[in-house]
C-alpha cells in the first residue's frame, strides 16, 4: 500500500473539488458512493440490525445519511430518518438526496425543527442501530442548537451508533485524544478516501477495539495530497509481506546485536534483553546475539536455543563494565553485526555509562536506542547529535524518557506530542518513536507516521523491550527502507498485542503473550476485499482470515 496520507479538513474539501473539477467525477456520485459504503458497512458490522434510525443534518454529511437511509430501506430494513432543520435549508447534493428519500418516502421520515419535536419521537430510540450523519468534516465545535439537542436525545437509546465520517461534535483537525466539547458516542466510524487527524489521534469509539475504517469512493490518488506531513503507520505493512526468494539464506536478513541487562547482588534486569532478542528472532532477522553481563548470561541463554549469546565482563554491581571497551573486544563483539539494539535492562552505573557511550561512538551501524541507553544520552545531547550523523539512529522513548531527552516536563510532552516528536527528530537527525496511545514515528525529514494499533493491556513491563527487538529485526532485514521498517515494526507490535488481548484479557495480558501472535500479525491485511482500510476495529480478526485465504 502506498503511504496513506492524513488530510486536514480543508485538504479533504480540496480533494473532493479536484475529484469533481479536474477528474470529472460528479459530487453527487461521490455522495452516492459514500452512502453505498455506509450502507454496506452498516449491514456488515451490525448484521442483526433490522430497525435503523438515521439522524441527518442539513449539510453534505446529512446528505450521505439520507442516501444511506434510502439504500437501507430498499434493502428491506425498517428505517426512520430524522432531518434536523427544515428541508427548505437544503442545498446542492443534500437537497437531491432529500428529494430521493422523500419521493416516494422511504421508511418513516420526520422533520425536526425544535427540541420539543425530539421529545415526541422517543419511539425512534427503540431501534437496533443509530446512524449519526449530523455534521462531518467541515464542522467547527461546539455542537449547538438542534445538533446538541439530538445528542442528548440519542443518549436515551441503548442502540449502537455508527458515525458517518466522524462522530458529530469532533473537529476533523483535532489531534487530542478527546473532543473539545460534547460529542456523539460511536461504536463504529466510517470515513472516506483518507483519514483526517481526528481519525488517527482521537478516541472516537467507546472502546479501543471498535471499528474505524476508511472507504474508497472514487477519488483518484493524484487528488489526495497533503502538506501536513502526516501518514498512517499501517501503510508500511507491505514491506514485510513480500515473499522471500527461494534461494535466501540467513546472511540475507541481517545480524542483530542486543546489548543490555544487569544481574547482581541488588537484583537485575536480565529479562529485558532476553525479550528484545526474542522479538528480533521472531521478526525474521537472520541471526541474533544477546551481549549481556556474565551473571545474566545463563538466564538470557535459556530463553531460546536459536539465540546466540556473548559474555560481557561485569562490574561488581552486576552491570556491564567499562573494560569491555578495549578495542580488540569491541572488534570481536561487532564482527558481522548489522544492527545494534542497546538499552534494555542496562542500568545507569558509571561503568555502564562509559561503556554505552563508548560503544555507540565506536560503531556506525544502524542502532536502536531504548530504556537506560536513552537516559544516558539524555545527559549528553551533543554526543547524541554527533552519533546520528551519517547513520540510522532510532530512539524509542516513552513520555518520561522523552521529557528527559528534550529537557521539558512530561506534561508538556503529552500536551504536544506531535510537534515535540517532529521537532526533536528534525533537530537531532534521528528517527523518534514516541511511545504511548497512538505511538508516533517521527523522521528526520519532518514526516510523521501515526500508529493506530495497540491497547491499554500493553501498559505493562516488557512491551517496550519487545518493540526494541522488533524494530532492530526489521531494520536488519530492510536496511534500504529504514523508515518504513520502523513504521511496520510499531504497527506489528501493537497489532500483535491487540490480537493477544482479544484472545485473553487486558488485565492478565503479559508482554510476551504477543509473541505467539506475531505470525498472524505479519499475515494481516489492513485493506479488506471491499477496499476498506481498517485503522482499528473488532473485525481485525475477520479481515485477517480473508488474508489467510
Secondary structure, DSSP 8 states (H G I E B T S, - for coil): ----B-B-HHHHHHHHHHHHHTT---HHHHHHHHHHHHHHHHHHHSTT--EEEEEE-SSHHHHHHHHHHHHHHHTT-EEEEEEES-GGG--HHHHHHHHHHHTTB-SEEEEE-SHHHHHTTGGGGSSSEEEEES--TT--S---HHHHHHHHHHTT--SEEEEESS-TT--TT--SSS-SS-----SEEEEESS-BHHHHHS--SSSTTSEEEEE--S--GGG---SS-EEEGGGGGGGGGS---TT--GGGG-EEEEE---EETTEE-HHHHHHHHHHHHHHT-SEEEEEEEHHHHHHHHTT-TT-EEEEE-B-TTSSB-GGGG-HHHHHHHHTT--EEEE-TT----HHHHHHHHHHHHH--SEEEE-HHHHHHHHT-HHHHHHHHTTS-EEE---HHHHHHHHTS-HHHHHHTHHHHHHHHHHHHT-EEEE-STT-EEE-TTS-EEE-----GGG-STTHHHHHHHHHHHHHHH-GGGHHHHHHHHHHHHHHHHHHHHHHS-TTT--GGGGGGGHHHHHH--SB-TTS-EEEE-TTHHHHHHHHH-
